[in-house]
Amino acid sequence: MRRNSSAAWKKAVLGCGVFALALVGGGCVAVEEPEASASVESEVPLESTGSRTLNISGQPFTLTWEDDFGGNLNAGQPRSLLNTANWTKENLGVNYEQQAYTNRECVTHPNNWNYCVENGKLTLLARKEPLDCVVWQQCTASSQCGTNGTCAATGYCVYDQNRNGVYDHEECAPFNGLANAPANGMQYSSGRIKTDEKVEYRYGYIEFRARMPFAELPAGATPPSGMWPAIWLLGANGAISNGGRDDSAGWPMTGEIDIMEYTQIRENSALFPTNEAMGFNALWREYPEAGEMAAAPGGWQANACSDWPNHGDAKCDGDVGGSRVQWPGKTIDYHQWHTWGFLWDENGFKIYIDNLPQNGGAPVATFTTGDNATEFRQPMYLILNNAVGGELGCLGWSGRSCTSSAQCANGAACSGGKCQETPSSCINIDWAAHGDKAKLEVDYVRWYHRNSGYPQASRAACQDSNGDGTSDNIIRNCGFNEDYTYHRSDLFFDGGQGLTDIINEGGTRGFVQWVRIDNGGWQPYSVQIRQEGFQLTAGTTYKWKVDVKSSAARTLPIKIAQAQDPWGTVASFNCNVGTGWTTCTGPNFTPTATGTYKFEIDAGGSANNNLQLYVDDMYLGTTANTCQPECTGKTCGSDGCGGSCGTCRSGTSCASWGHCTASTSTCTPSCSGKTCGSDGCGGTCGTCASGSTCNSSGQCTSTPPTSVRKEAESATLTGCFAEAGGDSGGKVVAFEGGDSICWSNVSLTGFTSATARVGAPYPNGEAQLRFNNTTIGTLKLSTATGGWSSPSLANISTAISATGTGTLCLVGVTHPNGWIYSVDYLDLK
């Protein structure tokens, strides 16, 4: 559905693949398992049974997580907020889509919302309205900010291109710095939510009920074109910046499964007589084979293995190896509610529509996971979105054949036998008459797991260097045979080009990392194979080694270096590698400074163009064989070193396969008419968003907070930077005159004072507190507190009088000593 183009992906390849669109997107950590209601819904034709247990092909399954969006459909539930324990809103610019995604919910924005939980369902509503969401462009003058752009005191451009007196970015969902940034001047708004970092599971059975846009039009009516809703999955290893896991992979290495994708333009029988408006795609990257685009230097081909909507690619035609599924799409009655089932295990997955597996139904499509499609053996998270226009929303698929413009959307020109449609040309919605129907509606989403569990790959031998049964390797993906695709080495370029994949070599090696060097650049470090981000301790002695082979004999520089500036090397050696496996063992080393380091193999150099390398059994550990926690493939249970890979919430327990599963309690939770509070079984019916509390009726009601803390290190920083320390995990330093520390979307209503926690080795440092560019207070440190590296901290306060929501900034006033003070946080009371 959405092709990811993360920062990690951009540094790993220098081009896109066959989807040359605007591309999108182990560790020991607990999976946050949101509390879920499990109210039983009536078995009328529209509804499936909301049971905690299912039996599929003789195998019992138990409900692990769900969001029922308030309970039974059409039971009259009042408006409520999204459960933030389950969902995060996001905004990005992908696939030439024409909308901006906002943060507006019907509870707080009753007249212009894009998200609403009401009447037992979630609605994602598209609207015709221009929005300006880009705020990341730095500036020193408004002339740099384009039409109706203003250079704010924060040093970033804000926009009012629609001239409504509002800086729209405060209404936009956040952009997390991955994929492609949202654009300004978008002509539509809509909603997109994800469970990333909140609900992430491997395998199981996912079921949801949904209804397509314009369902309320009369039966037989051809709906307007332009809507593209989807419910889909991405790998939980996507490169988000604040993840608790090793989230380092880019698209398509994350894997993507579009369970439900619907392009409403295909309901127009004049354009698409077969009316195959509903389909799904399975997308991933794979070792390139002859004839594929991935064989070109520097460019992956994303494998779209369904022949909907464009007949798939080489991996789906039966002529080459790899996993595949062929499904030409499906005709549905878009007016009606339909139920999808997604049954996923270690062998692949199956898609069901209405005729569900627990009722003995047959799948509409089956996907078998091959050796190299390891993306589908890792945890994934859910995304629900309602796009407008774009690659499928308007083009149906680009370059469609035609003989006249009548065969093209909205009468677009037919030239050279191809429709000259654009990503917005088909949008023909009468927004005044039917805009309230441009919505994706979701009754519920449920995730079950097989009671018997799922197999895990065996731990690689390189995790235990001395064979005593205890993991002692700091490197988690040493043998590349684990279940998750974030267990791989990174490929980094400094003037080179190439590709990498995890492939099954067979024999005793099994899975290994394959690297192809398309352009070796001018230095060995132009192409780097590296593990990075592990902590080493000063004064501790380490040993290290790696197995390598090459398509031609060569010398490889291998080193341990700092993972940040100044990138100092603490150990290095050259290893002569041939066409057979060689164990490259480096000299023991002892770092002089505790810090974050990388294990790097420098594979570049102009003499190495078109060579291939294979890497296996990477090892880095202490000479004393210190136990290293091992949580590969697990999110709970023992880490092998006396600790835990994560804890399970109340009502669930850690299964033998390392994931939290529902307990077998006979208590039946009840959340009828409730969106929060107790479910009667030790769980809750949902949690309220910040700024609201659960009342006795089980509804979230707004309550003014008594205090709010704004961490300085989480703000937008201009001219200063964050580092460790302070009283709360981080502080901002190098704060000088004209520098700013800004927090967006801050409500000051009800607050009367602001207190900053600061420190400096000299007195009289001063900053102005500004709200939406208006100074509302001054924060001055009259007495010196101590040094910069570990300053003693003091509170300085100012009274404030302001209301509303906007951008709150600390802006430095010039000080004769340069730095004003270090800032830990700002408290509003």
Secondary structure by P-SEA (a helix, b strand, c coil): ccccccaaaaaaccccccccccccccccccccccccccccccccccccccccccccccbbbbbcccccccccccccccccccccccccccccccccccbbbbcccccccccccccccccccccccccbbbbbcccccccccccccccccccccccbbbbccccccccccccccccccccccccccccccbbbbbccccccccccbbbbcccccccccccccccccbbbbbbbccccccccccccccccccccccbbbcccccccccccccccccccccbbbbbbccccccccccccccbbbbbbccccccccccccccccccccccccbbbccccbbbbbbbbbccccbbbbccccccccccccbbbbbccccccccbbbbbbbbcccccccccccccccccccccccccccccccccccccccccccccccccccccbbbbcbbbbbbbccbbbbcccccccccccccccccccccccccccccccbbbbbbccccbbbbbbcccccccbbbbbbbccccccccccccccccccccccbbbbccccccccbbbbbbbbcccccccccccccbbbbbcccbbbbbbcbbbbcccccccccccccccccccbbbbbcbbbbbcccccbbbbbcccccccccccccccccccccccccccbbbbccccbbbbbcccccccccccccccccccccccccccbbbbbbbcbbbbbccccccccccccccccccccccccccccccccccccccccccccccccccccbbbbbbbcccccccccccccccccccccbbbbbbbbbbbbcccccccccccccccccccccccccc
